[in-house]
């Protein structure tokens, strides 16, 4: 509505053109603490929550294929658009004196299901190209490091982000494992 000086406004006009527009501001749209808002198109915002997970337990692995440790994860499940930043890290210690390498990467699986209960959407497998890799610490030392990676082309909706592990011959211990996920759209 275009307002003109001297025109009397009705309650219906004020509700439609003032109140309803104010209800589309970010503070009015926020439904819980710590929400952020991402643009998912022109003049369109969606509320998003970030998530984090931590496993402090130190566990060892001597496996060259991506796998879980005895305590799975950490993992985070949250609503995302097609793009996220994933921050992850761990402490490493080689199980051998020559310093076996340890690898930490992210597995992303959509939680969406079709009418038959089958998982839909694209799964992103852990990969060396975006893995956190550490080598060279002998078995009596522990070193921590972190990494951040952008993932695009996700299936919008509920996605689960889980840290996975592998090592070179001799094995590696992993501890203080952390993941944080921040949706970008």
Buried (B, 14 or more C-beta within 10 A) or exposed (E): EEEEEEEEEEEEEEEEEEEEEEEEEEEEEEEEEEBBEBEBEEEEBBBBBBBEBEBEEBBBBBBEEBEBBEEEBBBBBBBBBBBBBBBBBBBBBBBBEEBBBBBBBBBBBBBBEEEEEEEEBEEBEBEEEBBBBBBEBEBEEBEBEEBEBEBEEBBBBBBBBBBBBBBBEBBBBBBBBBBBBBBBB
